[in-house]
Amino acid sequence: MLLGELAGMLREVTSADAAWVATVTPDSRLDGDLWLDSLELAALGALLRERYGFDLPAYLAGLDLDQLIELRVKDLAAAAAAA
């Protein structure tokens, strides 16, 4: 999956404008930088499952708290691409 596609999905689930998406980088943290809430994360998970067959909840369940806090866009893209 391309990082640009993931940025587009993030825009879709957050209803953010194009300027916000332009600030999303591979190193943006889902929580600390992008401030995704649980509903947005659930919506992102549904899109990832629908489009790529990637099970985001299962992936997140395998991470410890520090890994969840530090989860970056590039990490999510790599995990989805590997699935």
N, C-alpha and C positions, 0 to 999 in steps of 0.2 A: 504494500500500500504506500502510496506517495504521501509525504507529509502534507502537501497541499490539499489532498482529499480529506485528511484528518482535520485540517484547519477549517475546511468547509463544513464538515460535520459538526465541529465545535460551534461554528457560527449558527448552524441550524438549530442545535439544541439550546443555545443560549439566547437566540434572537438578537445577537449582537450585530452591529453594523460592520461594513467593510473595513472601516478604519481600525476597529478592534482586531479583526482577523489579521490585518497587516502587522499587528504587534505580536502575534503568536509566532514563536520561534521553536526550533527543535528542542531548545533547552528550557522552554517555559514549563514550569511545574503546574500540574493540573489543579492542585489545591492552593499553593502559596502564591502563584502568579496569576492564574486564570480564575481562581476562586469558584471552581465548579461546586455546586451544591449537590445533594444526594439525588434530587429529581433530574438535574441535568446529566449527572453521571449515569442514571438509569436510562435516560433517553439515548445517550451516547452508546450505551451497551446494546440497546435494541437496534440502533442503526448498524453497529459493527456486526451484530449477529446476522441481521438481514442481508447486508451487503457482502460480508466476508466470511460468515460462519464462525466468527471469533466470539468466544464466550468470555466477555469482560468480567462478569461477577466471579467466575471460577478463577480467572487470572488474578483478580484483586484478592481473592480469598487466600491465595498462595503467598501473598506478600506480608511481611511483618510491618509494624507501625512505622518504623523509620523509612522503609521502602515505599510505603503509601504516601508519606509526606513528601518524599523526594521524587515521586513518579513524574517523569517528564514526557512531553509529547513524543520525543524520539524513542523513548522506551516503549511507549504504547504502540507506536507505529511498527517497531521492530517485532514486538510480541504478536501483533495481529498478522504481520507478514509471515512470521514463522508458523503460524497455526494452519 
